[in-house]
Amino acid sequence: MSAKLRRIAVVTGTRAEYGLLQSTIEAIAGRRGLKLQVVVTGMHLLRKFGHTVDDILADGWRIDARVRMQAGRDDPTDQAVGL
């Protein structure tokens, strides 16, 4: 009987939060029996904030999903539409 991999998704939306999650991401990726899935959202996908999804890719992580939540404006209406 082969063991099933447990999928663990890490969701990141800001550069600061990604920095805090890096050790967790590395631990999941290095553990047998776990399959890391990286979901990128929020500011990572906006050029206005540096398009930091490129930093995640440069670190060698595969992006499993990109979830756009903002059109780039920083107002309550745009945030509500994003949800």
Sequence and secondary structure as in RCSB ss.txt:
>XXXX:A:sequence
MSAKLRRIAVVTGTRAEYGLLQSTIEAIAGRRGLKLQVVVTGMHLLRKFGHTVDDILADGWRIDARVRMQAGRDD
PTDQAVGL
>XXXX:A:secstr
     EEEEEEE SHHHHHHHHHHHHHHHTSTTEEEEEEEEGGGG GGGT THHHHHHTT    EEE    S  S
HHHHHHH 
